[in-house]
Amino acid sequence: MDEPKTTQGMAPERRQQFEADIAKVRIKTGGAAGEPRLIALGVVLMVVGAAVALISFIISGRKPTPATC
């Protein structure tokens, strides 16, 4: 089985160039900072959806059907 390649086997000047290129590309994303809020929003929306479905079911059961009118 082949071992994963690392930068250790590269020529020193190529390795330095590669590491400099990678340092330029690094992007600060901060994408995980808002994740707990989005999870909480998802839970709230699930509860609201279930409540709306239950209330709709209860209300629809109280109305007379056209056959009984």
URZI-V421439 format. One line per field, one symbol per residue. ss: DSSP state (H for helix, E for strand, - for the rest). phi: phi as a letter, one per 30 degrees, with the letter a starting at -180 (. if undefined). A space follows every 50 residues. Layout:
ss = ???
phi = ???
//
This chain:
ss = ------HHH--HHHHHHHHHHHHHH---------HHHHHHHHHHHHHHHH HHHHHHHHHHHH---HHH-
phi = .ddddbdddddedddddddddddddebdcidddcdedddddddddddddd dddddddddddddddedcd
//
